[in-house]
């Protein structure tokens, strides 16, 4: 049997023995983040969190396919998030860390998970300062990993060779993910808990405040998370580590869809429902503060622009093309 990740049913993480004897019919109702291949079938978790060369949410055997639809109870948002983090913080088999940026999404996970944290960014970046502040105030175990422009220049050829898409934004965010993966690997971890998907579930982006149809926009952005997961998995995969995503738990997704528009977004306030939960565990200013996107918070976008200009390129896209032309042995 080939297996990576974890499988759960009714909040119970299956043991290796239980996984070895599981049937496709039973697996259809299971949650988790996993890839499983045995003599009878191949399967990957519902949302394709675990990187694998097979379709997400599908159990394939002989000439038939079944689809995975985890059965979960109706929970409050607080209970759903706590359960999602509890399951992913379980360390059996794989050492784990939380990537901490100091925003509400990652800080709430860090407090609930009680795992070591890593923070990545350039020396003067917003995220390093915010993560250090949150860790100091909440007693979190934080490992700070500073990156320099030389590190970025060295990493780019390898990153570009694995990214499924290489838009400027993919490169900027992918770089942050690359160094998060490197930091996790250096720390000895194989699994990284991250706050990804909270914005798409709970209305975190500024544009949602102008949305004429919030639910439609959230649904569209949720579907586009699949391509983001592929990008992030490729970046972290350079170091053999993978992202675990509490907000992509079926319990959290299920309850997120029950809130009214006003419970999610109102004026300048966004992710209201999640912030109200976070307020029970975090200082109020952390629970309610707005945060920069990863590529800006870590400083990778600004650094890439400086590097591109230094190399005679007008923008990041042109610089990426130049790198490809110089590294034909990689591409």
C-alpha positions in Angstrom: 0.0 0.0 0.0 1.2 3.5 -0.9 -0.2 6.1 1.5 0.5 9.7 2.5 -1.4 12.1 4.7 -4.3 11.2 7.0 -7.9 10.0 6.8 -10.7 10.7 9.2 -14.2 9.5 9.8 -16.5 11.1 12.3 -13.6 13.0 13.8 -11.5 9.8 14.3 -8.2 9.7 12.5 -7.9 6.2 11.0 -5.0 4.0 12.0 -2.7 2.3 9.5 -4.5 -1.0 10.0 -7.9 0.7 9.4 -6.6 2.3 6.2 -5.3 -1.0 5.0 -8.7 -2.6 5.3 -10.9 0.3 4.2 -13.4 -0.2 1.3 -14.2 2.3 -1.4 -17.8 2.6 -0.1 -16.5 3.5 3.3 -13.8 5.9 2.0 -16.4 7.8 0.1 -17.7 9.3 3.4 -14.2 10.1 4.8 -12.5 13.4 5.2 -8.8 14.2 5.5 -5.8 15.1 3.3 -4.5 12.0 1.6 -3.3 9.9 -1.3 -3.9 6.2 -1.2 -3.0 3.5 -3.6 -3.5 -0.2 -2.9 -4.0 -3.4 -5.0 -7.7 -2.5 -5.5 -8.0 1.2 -6.0 -6.4 4.7 -6.0 -7.9 7.6 -4.1 -7.2 11.3 -3.3 -8.9 13.5 -0.8 -12.0 15.5 -1.6 -10.4 18.8 -2.4 -7.0 17.5 -3.6 -5.1 19.0 -0.7 -2.5 16.2 -0.8 -0.4 16.6 -4.0 -0.7 13.5 -6.2 -0.9 12.7 -9.9 -4.5 11.7 -9.8 -7.9 13.5 -9.8 -9.0 15.1 -6.6 -12.0 13.5 -4.8 -12.0 10.4 -6.9 -11.7 6.7 -6.0 -10.6 4.8 -9.1 -10.7 1.0 -9.4 -10.8 -1.3 -12.4 -13.1 0.6 -14.9 -15.2 2.4 -12.3 -15.0 5.6 -10.3 -16.6 6.8 -7.1 -16.6 10.3 -5.7 -15.6 11.3 -2.2 -18.2 13.4 -0.2 -17.2 13.6 3.5 -20.1 13.3 5.9 -19.8 15.9 8.6 -22.1 17.2 11.3 -23.6 20.7 11.5 -21.4 22.7 13.8 -20.9 26.3 14.9 -18.1 28.1 13.1 -16.0 28.0 16.3 -16.5 24.3 16.8 -15.8 23.6 13.1 -12.5 25.5 13.1 -11.4 24.0 16.4 -12.1 20.5 15.1 -10.4 21.2 11.7 -7.3 22.4 13.4 -7.3 19.6 16.0 -7.3 17.0 13.2 -4.5 18.6 11.3 -2.3 19.3 14.4 -2.2 15.6 15.1 1.5 14.8 14.6 1.3 11.0 14.1 3.6 10.1 11.3 4.6 13.7 10.2 6.1 16.6 12.0 4.2 19.8 11.4 4.6 23.6 11.7 2.2 26.6 11.2 3.2 29.3 8.8 2.5 32.5 10.7 2.1 35.9 9.1 0.5 37.7 12.0 -3.0 38.0 10.4 -6.2 36.6 11.9 -6.3 33.5 9.7 -2.8 32.1 10.5 -2.7 33.4 14.1 -6.0 31.7 15.0 -4.6 28.4 13.6 -1.3 28.8 15.5 -3.1 29.4 18.8 -5.4 26.4 18.4 -2.7 24.1 17.0 -0.1 24.7 19.6 2.6 23.8 17.1 5.9 25.5 16.3 5.5 28.4 13.9 7.6 29.7 11.0 7.6 33.2 9.5 9.2 34.1 6.2 10.1 37.4 4.6 12.7 40.0 3.8 14.4 41.6 6.8 12.2 44.7 6.9 9.0 42.9 5.8 5.5 43.5 7.3 4.9 39.8 7.9 8.0 39.2 9.9 7.2 42.1 12.2 3.5 41.1 12.5 4.4 37.5 13.2 7.0 38.4 15.8 4.4 40.7 17.5 1.7 38.0 17.5 4.1 35.3 18.8 5.4 37.5 21.6 2.0 38.5 22.8 0.5 35.0 22.6 3.5 32.9 23.7 3.9 31.1 20.3 7.1 29.3 19.4 8.3 31.2 16.4 11.2 30.5 14.0 12.0 33.6 11.9 13.4 32.9 8.4 14.8 36.0 6.7 15.3 35.9 3.0 17.6 38.1 0.9 17.5 39.2 -2.7 20.4 36.8 -3.5 18.2 34.0 -2.2 15.4 35.0 -4.6 17.7 35.2 -7.6 19.1 31.7 -6.7 15.6 30.2 -6.2 13.9 31.6 -9.3 15.2 29.1 -11.9 14.1 26.1 -9.8 10.7 27.7 -8.9 9.9 28.6 -12.6 10.7 25.0 -13.6 8.0 23.6 -11.4 5.2 26.2 -11.4 2.2 25.1 -13.5 1.5 28.7 -14.4 4.0 31.6 -14.3 2.1 34.8 -14.2 3.7 37.6 -12.3 1.4 36.9 -9.3 2.1 33.2 -9.4 5.8 33.9 -9.3 5.5 36.4 -6.5 3.3 34.1 -4.3 5.2 31.0 -5.4 8.4 32.5 -4.2 7.0 33.1 -0.7 5.7 29.5 -0.7 9.1 28.2 -1.9 10.9 29.8 1.1 8.1 28.7 3.5 8.8 25.1 2.2 12.5 25.6 2.7 12.0 26.9 6.2 9.7 24.0 7.1 12.2 21.5 5.8 15.1 23.1 7.7 13.0 22.9 10.8 12.4 19.1 10.2 8.7 19.4 9.3 6.9 17.6 6.5 3.5 19.3 6.9 2.7 23.1 7.0 -0.6 24.3 8.4 -1.7 27.4 6.6 -4.6 29.9 6.6 -5.3 29.5 2.9 -9.0 29.7 1.8 -10.3 31.8 4.7 -10.5 34.9 2.4 -12.6 32.9 -0.2 -14.9 31.4 2.3 -15.5 34.4 4.6 -15.1 37.4 2.3 -11.6 38.6 3.1 -10.7 40.6 -0.1 -11.3 44.3 -0.3 -13.2 43.8 -3.6 -15.9 41.8 -1.8 -17.0 45.1 -0.2 -18.1 46.3 -3.7 -19.6 43.0 -4.8 -23.2 43.2 -6.2 -23.5 39.4 -5.6 -21.2 38.3 -2.8 -22.2 34.7 -2.8 -21.6 34.3 -6.5 -18.1 35.9 -6.2 -17.2 33.7 -3.2 -18.3 30.6 -5.1 -16.3 31.5 -8.2 -13.2 32.3 -6.1 -13.5 29.1 -4.2 -13.4 27.1 -7.4 -10.3 29.0 -8.4 -8.5 27.8 -5.3 -7.7 24.6 -7.0 -5.1 26.3 -9.3 -3.7 28.2 -6.3 -3.3 24.9 -4.5 -1.4 23.4 -7.5 0.9 26.4 -7.5 1.6 26.3 -3.8 2.0 22.6 -3.7 4.6 22.8 -6.5 6.6 25.5 -4.6 6.6 23.6 -1.3 7.2 20.3 -3.1 10.7 21.5 -4.0 11.5 20.5 -0.5 9.3 17.5 -0.1 6.8 19.2 2.2 3.1 19.8 1.8 0.4 22.3 2.9 -2.4 21.3 5.3 -5.4 23.5 5.2 -7.8 23.7 8.2 -10.2 26.2 6.5 -10.6 23.6 3.6 -12.1 21.2 6.1 -15.7 20.2 5.0 -17.0 21.2 8.4 -15.7 24.8 8.0 -16.8 25.0 4.3 -20.3 23.8 5.3 -20.9 26.3 8.0 -19.3 29.2 6.0 -22.1 28.9 3.5 -24.8 29.5 6.1 -23.9 33.1 6.9 -25.7 36.1 5.4 -23.8 38.6 3.3 -23.8 41.1 6.2 -22.4 38.5 8.6 -19.4 38.2 6.3 -18.9 41.7 4.9 -20.1 45.1 6.0 -18.5 48.3 4.8 -14.8 48.1 5.5 -15.1 45.1 7.8 -14.5 41.7 6.1 -14.4 38.2 7.4 -16.7 39.3 10.2 -17.9 35.9 11.2 -14.4 34.5 11.4 -13.1 37.5 13.3 -15.8 37.1 15.9 -14.6 33.6 16.6 -11.0 34.7 16.6 -11.7 37.4 19.1 -12.3 34.7 21.7 -8.7 33.5 21.3 -6.7 36.5 20.1 -6.2 40.1 21.2 -8.9 42.2 19.6 -6.5 44.2 17.4 -5.1 41.1 15.8 -8.5 39.6 15.3 -9.8 42.6 13.5 -6.7 44.1 11.7 -6.5 44.0 7.9 -3.4 42.4 6.5 -1.3 42.7 3.4 -1.4 39.9 0.8 1.4 37.3 1.1 3.4 38.6 -1.8 3.4 42.1 -0.4 3.6 41.2 3.3 6.7 39.0 2.8 8.3 41.6 0.5 8.8 39.3 -2.5 7.0 41.5 -4.9 9.1 44.6 -4.1 12.3 42.5 -4.2 11.4 40.9 -7.5 10.8 44.3 -9.1 14.1 45.6 -7.9 15.9 42.5 -9.2 14.1 42.7 -12.5 15.2 46.4 -12.9 18.8 45.5 -11.9 18.8 42.9 -14.7 17.6 45.4 -17.3 14.0 44.2 -17.4 10.9 46.3 -17.3 8.8 44.0 -15.2 8.7 40.6 -13.5 7.3 38.8 -16.5 10.2 40.0 -18.7 12.7 38.9 -16.1 11.1 35.5 -15.9 11.5 35.1 -19.7 15.2 36.2 -19.4 15.8 33.5 -16.7 14.3 30.9 -18.9 16.5 31.8 -21.8 19.6 31.6 -19.6 18.6 28.2 -18.0 17.6 26.1 -21.0 19.0 23.1 -19.2 16.2 23.4 -16.6 13.3 24.3 -18.8 
